[in-house]
Amino acid sequence: MRTDTGQVFRLEDYRPSDYLIPRTSLDFRLSPDATHVTALLTIERREGIAASAPLVLDGDGLTLLGIAIDGHLLQASDYEATPDRLTILKPPAGRRFELRLETEIAPSRNEALMGLYRSNNVYCTQCEAEGFRRITYFLDRPDILSVYTVRIEAPHNEAPLLLSNGNPVERGALDGGRHYAVWHDPFPKPSYLFALVAGALGKVASNFTTMSGREVELGIYVEPGKERLAGYAMDALKRSMKWDEEAFGREYDLDVFNIVAVSDFNMGAMENKGLNVFNDKYVLADEETATDADFANIEAIIAHEYFHNWTGNRITCRDWFQLCLKEGLTVYRDHEFSADQRSRAVKRIAEVRTLRAHQFPEDQGPLAHPVRPRRYREINNFYTATVYEKGSEVVRMIRTILGAETFRAGMDLYFERHDGEAATIEDFLKVFEDVSGRDLAQFALWYHQAGTPNLTVSSAHNAAAKEFTLEIEQSVPPTPSESRKRLMHIPLAFGLVGADGKPVAWDSVEGATVDDGVIHIRKRRHMVRFTGVAERPVVSLNRGFSAPITLSVQQKADDQFFLAAHDSDAFSRWQAFNTLLTDALIAAFRQVLGGKAPVFSGRLAELAGRIAGDEALEPAYRALALTLPGEADIARDIGKGIDPDAIFAAREALARTIAEANSDAFSALYDNLADKGPFSPDAASAGRRALRNILLDYLSLLPEGATLAARHFNAATNMTDRAAALAVLAHRHPGRAEAEEALAAFEARYRSDALVLDKWFQIQAGVPGAKTVDKVRELMRHPAFSIANPNRVRSLIGTFSSANQTGFHRPDGEGYRLFAETVLEVEKRNPQVAARLATALRSWRSLEPGRQAKAKQALLDMAKVENLSADLRDIVERTLA
């Protein structure tokens, strides 16, 4: 485990390596405790590099067994080897030579799950970002592209399946019950995309015919006996391949495409060329074990990793500072895929909710960084919502600014110009400048500058002059290391809505560039004047969430109610209602702090009822609209002096008010939405279940609510309904007999299914209130919980720390103490997972003084631990800075 944290990597320090590795041959003799790796590397000195330049290769905890150049063994004086570095002091004078390395690694003891490790008797690799150096010494950086040939040897009874990147070349039997397989990937790739899987796995097979008529063999490999659970993943894969051909003209390029699902995995999935490795929770699903959200996630993540074949693999990133070039771009592509497969409006709202819940707090706290960071100490800590989600929003803004046709032309040029290269953000933006003729220099600040811009907007209507004016001012708050901000180019989609709900026309506009319903904000202040506007319109702003910004709009509540009922833009209609709910909750929070009972407008509850029953709206859309802003969302909007208990009380009071005002209508609608046919994971069916379950949540607050939820639980025929009812019982009625019986029944039914028990852990970790700290400690002793498994840790500790505001932020600090103890325990095995958990305290300064002091102490307790991993120390120190 690396504990060095002194080195800071800076974008401006990038320079190409002195050497290249155009070809890599690897030979693995697999063994749980002593895997022998032989690497034959073709080394090529770059033009202009002196022959005396040493060759320095990266390692991480390696044991070197042998080293030779061009067939000659090196003497000890010819090189310097440590577990983390190999230096060839005097390479051969010729431009090209072959370096042969032998190393030994122990996959069964690799609990960090980086490099080559063993999960449930299956050998597996994870090499992004810097895991390949745990396998052999290498130039482990993304701009070193190499053609790989891989030979794998193992006992047949232990590992009948031997997989690597590319196409299968050869396989055969060996003496002693062993066998081998050879794989060749003809496409040059960086070492982080290397993959190997070996073990006994079941296979789901299919095929796909590309748009040029080539047949591709498809395989999804899972634990034996779970093949029937991979059907939806296979269907999602084939839909993804077809969509990428139609939407971006991208055809798959190998003869085979394989996916392997493993139970121990640090991330969601990994896009290794031709051999994607997945966390099994994003592959395995049926109605008995997976919720509608699980099905949607499987579809999106299967698509995301497949789309990486072109945006990440065929074109990779020059260095890790360009990480958003593959991740943000590919998130945009998977968002578009899901929008086309499901409901574009519903998908957009869900994307924005995720962005606000995860990326906005990141931008507003000590871990803020640009979409393309300029410096880092530990790259694993920059797989963030900013890189992924905000990175996607930046790509979406390019499309908004240029239009769909020009955007597609730019993407076509990007694929043509940079195929087989390691590219940069500048390369990406340049193709759009070239196809459009536009200067995107100011827009590029979205990549280079941290922080969430805010637009302050006021409006005025002059009836006599028939003028409508928008005064818009932009600002970007300071972030760590960036106190002064430059002005952004913000594409602000808008609409002027008349009293009849129809668009209001205008004759001319001045004060800013306005085209295709978008105001282009480029200056600090714009006075945008529309002429020929006879009636006072209601302005609808940031339609479709055209830019990842916050808005401070001087707008009457009547206008928000009007937009929530009449705005033709589905996102803005949802946003108007969500703003009304947020404003009401913040006012209620202040009433609770003042010792008063919250009071809410009857109009708000009435509007909730109208939205719930509006048959013109998709059920999934209505479900999202009725979902109150989360406690963390409210805290973010309040800003400082946060008391989570007061926020919880305000939110519960509003939920009860809406439920009581609409009890009869909600009950009737709840009954009408019951599934009447067999289960289907399609979007329409999932939407009906989502609406029915949010209604159940409201109705559970009324008398006999626990009885209704218990009946829902017992009658459920699918995991979506069963888990929703269990959450309602556990969260709304903790300790009651109905809740305890349901929890016990769920555990008994699924005790042998780890992924389903994760939901059981998650639901209990999210129970509001002070007692949950003790419950989490108890659940950590449950036989099904393992602190070595990332899924178990995320389901229990991750949920408790990130989704349970009242439990985690218990006033006496016990939640923080449990959290710090657990993070340190996880860190001993898996620094990467520990570091990601630790980000739950990123907003500690926004808490009221008492909690703030205790949260800070938990961070200080972690910081003082000796030999803390580089991953965790980086997060803790930046959070405290």
ZAMARGU-4260 file (C-alpha; in steps of 0.2 Angstrom, whole numbers, plus 5000, padded with zeros to 4 digits):
<rodrens>
0) 5000/5000/5000 | 5007/5016/4994 | 5008/5029/5008 | 5019/5043/4999 | 5009/5059/4997
5) 5022/5071/4994 | 5022/5071/4975 | 5010/5083/4966 | 5007/5080/4948 | 5003/5096/4938
10) 4996/5097/4920 | 5009/5110/4915 | 5023/5097/4919 | 5017/5085/4906 | 5030/5079/4894
15) 5030/5064/4883 | 5040/5049/4889 | 5058/5046/4882 | 5052/5028/4877 | 5038/5020/4869
20) 5032/5002/4870 | 5024/4998/4853 | 5022/4979/4857 | 5019/4970/4873 | 5018/4951/4875
25) 5013/4944/4892 | 5013/4926/4899 | 5004/4922/4915 | 5006/4905/4924 | 4992/4908/4936
30) 4993/4902/4954 | 4983/4910/4969 | 4999/4914/4979 | 5012/4914/4966 | 5007/4919/4949
35) 5022/4920/4937 | 5021/4934/4925 | 5034/4935/4910 | 5033/4952/4900 | 5042/4954/4883
40) 5042/4972/4879 | 5047/4980/4863 | 5055/4996/4869 | 5058/5011/4857 | 5067/5026/4860
45) 5059/5042/4854 | 5067/5052/4841 | 5079/5065/4848 | 5081/5056/4865 | 5099/5053/4869
50) 5105/5035/4870 | 5111/5038/4888 | 5094/5042/4894 | 5089/5029/4907 | 5073/5019/4905
55) 5062/5021/4921 | 5047/5009/4923 | 5033/5010/4936 | 5030/4996/4948 | 5019/4994/4964
60) 5024/4981/4976 | 5032/4970/4963 | 5045/4956/4966 | 5057/4955/4951 | 5063/4937/4947
65) 5073/4940/4931 | 5077/4953/4918 | 5086/4952/4901 | 5088/4963/4886 | 5088/4956/4868
70) 5091/4939/4876 | 5105/4943/4888 | 5103/4943/4906 | 5107/4960/4915 | 5120/4961/4928
75) 5115/4969/4945 | 5125/4985/4940 | 5115/4987/4925 | 5098/4991/4933 | 5090/4997/4950
80) 5075/4988/4956 | 5063/4992/4970 | 5045/4986/4972 | 5039/5002/4965 | 5052/5006/4951
85) 5064/4998/4939 | 5077/5009/4931 | 5088/5002/4916 | 5103/5013/4919 | 5111/5011/4902
90) 5099/5005/4888 | 5106/4998/4872 | 5112/5012/4860 | 5100/5006/4846 | 5083/5014/4844
95) 5074/4998/4848 | 5077/4983/4859 | 5067/4969/4868 | 5066/4969/4887 | 5061/4953/4896
100) 5054/4954/4914 | 5049/4941/4926 | 5039/4945/4941 | 5029/4936/4954 | 5012/4942/4962
105) 5000/4934/4974 | 4982/4937/4968 | 4974/4929/4983 | 4981/4941/4995 | 4977/4957/4984
110) 4962/4964/4995 | 4965/4981/4987 | 4957/4974/4971 | 4969/4983/4959 | 4980/4974/4947
115) 4977/4955/4947 | 4967/4948/4961 | 4956/4934/4965 | 4937/4935/4968 | 4927/4920/4973
120) 4940/4909/4965 | 4940/4919/4949 | 4956/4928/4943 | 4952/4946/4938 | 4961/4962/4934
125) 4957/4980/4937 | 4970/4991/4930 | 4963/5009/4929 | 4970/5020/4934 | 4987/5013/4939
130) 4984/4995/4943 | 4994/4988/4928 | 5010/4992/4938 | 5005/4979/4951 | 5007/4966/4937
135) 5023/4970/4929 | 5035/4985/4927 | 5029/4996/4913 | 5027/5014/4907 | 5010/5014/4916
140) 5003/5030/4908 | 4988/5032/4896 | 4999/5040/4882 | 5009/5023/4880 | 4999/5013/4867
145) 5004/4996/4864 | 4998/4980/4854 | 4996/4966/4866 | 4997/4947/4864 | 4993/4938/4880
150) 4996/4919/4884 | 4987/4913/4900 | 4991/4896/4908 | 4982/4888/4923 | 4975/4871/4929
155) 4960/4867/4919 | 4949/4861/4934 | 4953/4877/4943 | 4951/4889/4928 | 4943/4881/4913
160) 4939/4899/4906 | 4954/4910/4901 | 4950/4927/4894 | 4959/4943/4889 | 4957/4957/4877
165) 4955/4956/4859 | 4952/4940/4848 | 4956/4922/4853 | 4971/4916/4844 | 4975/4899/4851
170) 4971/4887/4865 | 4976/4869/4870 | 4980/4856/4883 | 4996/4854/4893 | 5003/4841/4904
175) 4998/4839/4922 | 4980/4844/4919 | 4985/4862/4914 | 4979/4871/4898 | 4982/4888/4890
180) 4974/4901/4879 | 4982/4915/4868 | 4973/4932/4865 | 4978/4946/4853 | 4972/4963/4852
185) 4976/4972/4836 | 4971/4989/4842 | 4985/4999/4852 | 4979/5003/4869 | 4986/5010/4886
190) 4990/4998/4900 | 4975/5003/4910 | 4964/4994/4898 | 4973/4978/4900 | 4961/4964/4906
195) 4963/4945/4911 | 4949/4934/4918 | 4951/4916/4923 | 4940/4904/4932 | 4925/4893/4932
200) 4910/4904/4925 | 4894/4901/4917 | 4891/4909/4900 | 4876/4917/4891 | 4880/4918/4872
205) 4873/4928/4858 | 4878/4937/4843 | 4877/4954/4834 | 4878/4959/4816 | 4886/4975/4813
210) 4880/4988/4801 | 4893/4982/4788 | 4888/4964/4790 | 4901/4957/4802 | 4896/4944/4815
215) 4902/4948/4832 | 4901/4934/4846 | 4894/4941/4862 | 4897/4932/4879 | 4892/4937/4897
220) 4900/4927/4910 | 4893/4925/4928 | 4894/4913/4942 | 4888/4896/4938 | 4869/4895/4941
225) 4866/4913/4938 | 4865/4913/4919 | 4846/4916/4919 | 4850/4933/4928 | 4860/4940/4913
230) 4847/4941/4900 | 4842/4959/4902 | 4861/4964/4902 | 4863/4955/4885 | 4848/4963/4878
235) 4854/4980/4884 | 4871/4976/4876 | 4863/4973/4859 | 4853/4988/4860 | 4868/4999/4864
240) 4878/4992/4849 | 4864/4996/4838 | 4861/5013/4845 | 4879/5018/4843 | 4879/5014/4825
245) 4863/5024/4822 | 4867/5039/4833 | 4886/5041/4831 | 4890/5030/4816 | 4901/5019/4827
250) 4903/5001/4823 | 4911/4987/4834 | 4928/4982/4828 | 4933/4965/4836 | 4926/4947/4832
255) 4921/4945/4850 | 4914/4956/4864 | 4914/4948/4882 | 4907/4954/4899 | 4912/4946/4915
260) 4902/4949/4931 | 4912/4948/4948 | 4907/4951/4966 | 4922/4960/4972 | 4925/4976/4962
265) 4929/4994/4967 | 4919/5002/4954 | 4903/4999/4944 | 4912/4992/4928 | 4927/4994/4918
270) 4928/4996/4899 | 4944/4985/4895 | 4945/4983/4876 | 4934/4968/4871 | 4933/4962/4889
275) 4922/4973/4900 | 4923/4968/4919 | 4907/4972/4929 | 4902/4973/4947 | 4889/4959/4947
280) 4876/4971/4953 | 4876/4979/4936 | 4873/4963/4927 | 4862/4951/4937 | 4843/4955/4937
285) 4826/4948/4937 | 4810/4954/4945 | 4812/4944/4960 | 4829/4951/4965 | 4831/4968/4956
290) 4821/4984/4957 | 4816/4995/4942 | 4831/5006/4947 | 4843/4991/4945 | 4836/4987/4928
295) 4839/5005/4923 | 4856/5005/4930 | 4861/4989/4921 | 4855/4996/4904 | 4864/5013/4907
300) 4881/5005/4913 | 4881/4991/4900 | 4879/5005/4887 | 4892/5017/4895 | 4906/5003/4895
305) 4902/4998/4878 | 4902/5016/4871 | 4919/5018/4879 | 4925/5007/4864 | 4927/5023/4854
310) 4927/5036/4867 | 4940/5030/4879 | 4948/5015/4870 | 4950/5019/4851 | 4953/5037/4856
315) 4960/5037/4874 | 4966/5052/4885 | 4984/5058/4884 | 4986/5059/4903 | 4975/5058/4918
320) 4971/5076/4918 | 4961/5073/4902 | 4950/5060/4911 | 4934/5069/4907 | 4938/5067/4889
325) 4933/5049/4890 | 4922/5049/4905 | 4912/5065/4904 | 4909/5062/4885 | 4904/5044/4888
330) 4892/5049/4901 | 4884/5061/4889 | 4882/5046/4877 | 4875/5034/4889 | 4863/5048/4895
335) 4857/5051/4877 | 4855/5032/4875 | 4844/5030/4890 | 4834/5045/4885 | 4830/5037/4868
340) 4826/5020/4877 | 4815/5028/4890 | 4808/5045/4893 | 4819/5060/4888 | 4810/5071/4901
345) 4811/5059/4915 | 4829/5055/4911 | 4834/5073/4911 | 4826/5076/4928 | 4834/5061/4935
350) 4851/5067/4928 | 4849/5084/4936 | 4844/5077/4953 | 4860/5067/4953 | 4871/5081/4948
355) 4864/5093/4961 | 4865/5079/4974 | 4883/5075/4971 | 4892/5087/4960 | 4885/5103/4966
360) 4891/5100/4984 | 4908/5095/4977 | 4909/5112/4968 | 4904/5121/4984 | 4916/5112/4996
365) 4934/5109/4999 | 4935/5095/4986 | 4931/5107/4972 | 4941/5105/4956 | 4939/5109/4937
370) 4931/5096/4925 | 4949/5095/4919 | 4960/5096/4935 | 4976/5105/4935 | 4985/5095/4949
375) 4982/5080/4959 | 4991/5069/4972 | 4981/5053/4970 | 4972/5051/4953 | 4960/5038/4960
380) 4952/5052/4970 | 4947/5061/4954 | 4934/5049/4948 | 4922/5061/4953 | 4904/5068/4950
385) 4913/5084/4942 | 4923/5073/4930 | 4908/5062/4925 | 4892/5072/4928 | 4898/5089/4925
390) 4909/5083/4911 | 4894/5076/4903 | 4884/5093/4905 | 4899/5102/4896 | 4897/5091/4881
395) 4878/5094/4881 | 4881/5113/4881 | 4892/5111/4866 | 4878/5103/4857 | 4866/5116/4863
400) 4877/5130/4857 | 4881/5122/4840 | 4865/5113/4836 | 4863/5094/4833 | 4869/5094/4815
405) 4885/5103/4818 | 4888/5093/4834 | 4887/5077/4825 | 4899/5084/4812 | 4911/5088/4825
410) 4910/5071/4833 | 4913/5063/4816 | 4928/5073/4814 | 4934/5069/4831 | 4933/5050/4827
415) 4942/5053/4810 | 4956/5064/4816 | 4961/5056/4832 | 4957/5037/4830 | 4971/5027/4838
420) 4978/5042/4848 | 4979/5049/4865 | 4970/5065/4864 | 4967/5081/4875 | 4953/5093/4879
425) 4960/5105/4866 | 4959/5092/4853 | 4941/5089/4857 | 4936/5107/4856 | 4946/5110/4841
430) 4935/5099/4830 | 4920/5108/4835 | 4928/5125/4831 | 4934/5118/4814 | 4917/5112/4809
435) 4907/5127/4815 | 4919/5141/4813 | 4916/5147/4831 | 4929/5152/4844 | 4926/5141/4859
440) 4940/5149/4870 | 4928/5157/4882 | 4917/5141/4883 | 4933/5131/4887 | 4933/5139/4904
445) 4919/5126/4909 | 4934/5113/4908 | 4947/5124/4916 | 4937/5133/4930 | 4929/5125/4946
450) 4913/5131/4954 | 4895/5132/4950 | 4890/5148/4941 | 4875/5158/4947 | 4864/5169/4937
455) 4854/5182/4946 | 4839/5187/4935 | 4826/5200/4937 | 4812/5205/4924 | 4801/5220/4920
460) 4787/5223/4907 | 4783/5240/4900 | 4766/5238/4893 | 4765/5255/4885 | 4782/5252/4876
465) 4778/5234/4873 | 4795/5229/4880 | 4800/5215/4891 | 4817/5216/4899 | 4828/5203/4908
470) 4843/5209/4918 | 4855/5195/4920 | 4871/5195/4930 | 4883/5180/4932 | 4895/5176/4946
475) 4906/5161/4950 | 4910/5159/4969 | 4928/5156/4974 | 4934/5138/4976 | 4950/5131/4984
480) 4965/5138/4975 | 4954/5149/4964 | 4948/5165/4972 | 4946/5175/4956 | 4935/5168/4943
485) 4933/5173/4924 | 4917/5176/4915 | 4909/5160/4908 | 4899/5157/4891 | 4883/5151/4898
490) 4869/5145/4886 | 4853/5149/4895 | 4838/5141/4886 | 4822/5151/4890 | 4804/5154/4885
495) 4792/5168/4887 | 4775/5160/4892 | 4758/5169/4890 | 4743/5168/4901 | 4736/5155/4890
500) 4751/5144/4892 | 4757/5147/4874 | 4774/5155/4869 | 4774/5174/4868 | 4781/5181/4852
505) 4793/5196/4851 | 4798/5207/4836 | 4817/5209/4840 | 4829/5207/4854 | 4845/5216/4860
510) 4858/5215/4874 | 4864/5197/4870 | 4865/5185/4857 | 4849/5175/4856 | 4846/5161/4844
515) 4835/5145/4844 | 4828/5149/4861 | 4845/5151/4870 | 4852/5167/4877 | 4871/5167/4876
520) 4878/5174/4893 | 4896/5180/4890 | 4897/5196/4900 | 4895/5199/4919 | 4879/5208/4916
525) 4867/5208/4901 | 4851/5219/4899 | 4841/5208/4887 | 4827/5218/4879 | 4813/5211/4869
530) 4802/5222/4859 | 4784/5219/4853 | 4779/5210/4869 | 4761/5217/4872 | 4757/5206/4887
535) 4767/5203/4903 | 4775/5185/4900 | 4781/5173/4913 | 4799/5169/4910 | 4804/5151/4910
540) 4823/5149/4912 | 4836/5136/4910 | 4824/5125/4901 | 4830/5107/4899 | 4844/5112/4912
545) 4854/5119/4897 | 4868/5124/4909 | 4874/5117/4926 | 4871/5133/4935 | 4861/5140/4950
550) 4848/5153/4947 | 4843/5167/4959 | 4827/5173/4950 | 4816/5187/4957 | 4800/5179/4953
555) 4783/5179/4962 | 4776/5163/4969 | 4761/5165/4957 | 4773/5164/4942 | 4781/5148/4949
560) 4763/5140/4952 | 4759/5146/4934 | 4774/5137/4927 | 4772/5122/4937 | 4755/5120/4929
565) 4758/5127/4911 | 4776/5127/4906 | 4778/5117/4889 | 4795/5112/4894 | 4794/5097/4905
570) 4810/5100/4914 | 4805/5118/4918 | 4788/5113/4924 | 4796/5100/4936 | 4809/5113/4941
575) 4795/5126/4945 | 4786/5114/4957 | 4803/5108/4965 | 4807/5127/4968 | 4791/5129/4977
580) 4794/5114/4988 | 4811/5119/4992 | 4806/5137/4996 | 4793/5130/5008 | 4805/5118/5016
585) 4818/5131/5019 | 4804/5142/5027 | 4798/5127/5038 | 4816/5124/5043 | 4818/5141/5050
590) 4801/5139/5059 | 4807/5123/5067 | 4823/5132/5073 | 4812/5145/5080 | 4802/5133/5090
595) 4787/5134/5079 | 4777/5121/5070 | 4779/5123/5051 | 4764/5130/5041 | 4762/5127/5023
600) 4752/5135/5009 | 4736/5125/5005 | 4740/5129/4986 | 4756/5118/4987 | 4747/5103/4993
605) 4733/5106/4980 | 4745/5108/4966 | 4753/5091/4972 | 4737/5083/4971 | 4733/5090/4953
610) 4750/5084/4947 | 4748/5067/4954 | 4731/5065/4945 | 4736/5073/4929 | 4734/5059/4916
615) 4742/5069/4903 | 4759/5067/4912 | 4769/5051/4912 | 4767/5041/4929 | 4786/5042/4930
620) 4786/5061/4928 | 4773/5062/4942 | 4783/5051/4953 | 4798/5062/4952 | 4787/5078/4954
625) 4780/5071/4970 | 4797/5066/4977 | 4801/5080/4990 | 4819/5088/4989 | 4831/5077/4999
630) 4837/5083/5016 | 4855/5085/5008 | 4847/5095/4994 | 4839/5107/5007 | 4854/5108/5017
635) 4864/5113/5001 | 4852/5127/4997 | 4852/5134/5015 | 4871/5134/5015 | 4876/5137/5033
640) 4871/5132/5051 | 4863/5116/5046 | 4853/5106/5059 | 4849/5090/5050 | 4835/5086/5063
645) 4826/5102/5059 | 4827/5099/5041 | 4820/5082/5044 | 4806/5089/5054 | 4802/5101/5041
650) 4801/5088/5027 | 4791/5076/5037 | 4778/5090/5041 | 4777/5095/5022 | 4775/5077/5017
655) 4761/5074/5030 | 4752/5090/5024 | 4752/5084/5006 | 4746/5067/5012 | 4732/5073/5023
660) 4726/5086/5009 | 4725/5072/4996 | 4721/5057/5005 | 4706/5051/4996 | 4713/5055/4979
665) 4730/5047/4983 | 4721/5031/4989 | 4711/5030/4974 | 4725/5032/4962 | 4736/5020/4972
670) 4723/5007/4970 | 4721/5010/4951 | 4740/5009/4948 | 4741/4991/4954 | 4750/4979/4942
675) 4737/4969/4933 | 4748/4958/4922 | 4765/4950/4922 | 4780/4960/4927 | 4790/4970/4914
680) 4805/4981/4917 | 4800/4993/4902 | 4799/5011/4906 | 4780/5013/4906 | 4778/4999/4918
685) 4792/5005/4929 | 4784/5022/4929 | 4767/5016/4936 | 4776/5007/4950 | 4786/5022/4954
690) 4770/5033/4956 | 4761/5020/4966 | 4776/5018/4978 | 4778/5036/4980 | 4759/5037/4984
695) 4762/5023/4997 | 4775/5033/5005 | 4763/5048/5007 | 4749/5037/5013 | 4760/5028/5026
700) 4759/5045/5035 | 4741/5043/5038 | 4732/5033/5051 | 4733/5014/5046 | 4748/5019/5036
705) 4758/5005/5043 | 4745/4992/5039 | 4744/4998/5021 | 4763/4997/5019 | 4763/4979/5027
710) 4749/4974/5015 | 4759/4981/5000 | 4774/4971/5006 | 4765/4955/5008 | 4757/4956/4991
715) 4772/4961/4982 | 4776/4951/4967 | 4792/4959/4962 | 4808/4967/4971 | 4803/4985/4966
720) 4787/4984/4976 | 4794/4973/4990 | 4809/4984/4993 | 4799/5000/4992 | 4786/4994/5005
725) 4800/4988/5016 | 4809/5005/5016 | 4792/5014/5020 | 4789/5002/5035 | 4807/5004/5041
730) 4809/5022/5039 | 4791/5028/5043 | 4787/5016/5057 | 4803/5010/5064 | 4801/4998/5079
735) 4783/4994/5075 | 4779/4975/5073 | 4774/4977/5055 | 4792/4984/5051 | 4801/4971/5061
740) 4791/4957/5054 | 4794/4963/5036 | 4813/4965/5039 | 4814/4947/5046 | 4804/4940/5032
745) 4815/4949/5019 | 4831/4943/5027 | 4825/4925/5028 | 4819/4925/5010 | 4836/4932/5003
750) 4849/4927/5015 | 4858/4917/5002 | 4858/4931/4989 | 4872/4944/4994 | 4866/4957/4981
755) 4848/4957/4988 | 4854/4958/5006 | 4863/4973/5001 | 4846/4981/4999 | 4842/4975/5017
760) 4857/4983/5024 | 4854/4999/5014 | 4836/5001/5020 | 4841/4999/5038 | 4856/5011/5036
765) 4844/5024/5030 | 4832/5023/5045 | 4831/5041/5051 | 4836/5045/5069 | 4849/5043/5083
770) 4846/5024/5085 | 4853/5020/5068 | 4871/5022/5073 | 4869/5007/5085 | 4859/4997/5072
775) 4874/5000/5060 | 4886/4993/5072 | 4875/4978/5075 | 4873/4975/5056 | 4892/4975/5054
780) 4892/4959/5064 | 4880/4951/5053 | 4886/4935/5045 | 4882/4942/5028 | 4892/4958/5030
785) 4910/4958/5025 | 4921/4973/5027 | 4932/4967/5013 | 4918/4968/5000 | 4915/4985/4992
790) 4897/4982/4989 | 4893/4977/5007 | 4903/4992/5013 | 4894/5004/5002 | 4877/4997/5005
795) 4879/4999/5024 | 4892/5012/5028 | 4890/5022/5012 | 4871/5023/5014 | 4873/5028/5032
800) 4885/5042/5029 | 4879/5049/5013 | 4860/5046/5014 | 4855/5047/5032 | 4857/5065/5038
805) 4849/5063/5055 | 4858/5047/5059 | 4875/5051/5053 | 4875/5069/5060 | 4869/5063/5077
810) 4872/5078/5089 | 4884/5069/5100 | 4896/5064/5086 | 4894/5045/5088 | 4890/5044/5069
815) 4906/5052/5065 | 4916/5041/5077 | 4908/5025/5069 | 4912/5032/5052 | 4930/5036/5055
820) 4933/5019/5064 | 4926/5010/5049 | 4935/5020/5036 | 4951/5017/5044 | 4947/4998/5045
825) 4942/4998/5026 | 4958/5007/5022 | 4969/4993/5029 | 4963/4982/5014 | 4956/4994/5001
830) 4962/5012/5001 | 4952/5017/4986 | 4935/5012/4994 | 4940/5020/5010 | 4945/5037/5001
835) 4928/5037/4992 | 4919/5034/5008 | 4928/5048/5017 | 4921/5061/5005 | 4904/5060/5015
840) 4912/5073/5026 | 4916/5086/5012 | 4902/5098/5018 | 4906/5097/5037 | 4909/5116/5037
845) 4891/5119/5033 | 4885/5111/5049 | 4879/5121/5065 | 4894/5123/5077 | 4892/5108/5088
850) 4891/5095/5075 | 4904/5105/5065 | 4917/5103/5079 | 4913/5084/5081 | 4914/5081/5062
855) 4931/5090/5061 | 4937/5080/5076 | 4933/5064/5066 | 4943/5070/5051 | 4958/5075/5063
860) 4957/5058/5070 | 4959/5050/5053 | 4973/5062/5048 | 4984/5058/5063 | 4985/5040/5059
865) 5003/5035/5054 | 5006/5027/5037 | 4989/5032/5030 | 4987/5027/5012 | 4990/5041/4999
870) 4972/5039/4993 | 4964/5042/5010 | 4976/5055/5016 | 4973/5066/5001 | 4955/5066/5004
875) 4956/5070/5022 | 4969/5084/5020 | 4960/5092/5006 | 4943/5091/5017 | 4952/5099/5032
880) 4961/5113/5022
</rodrens>
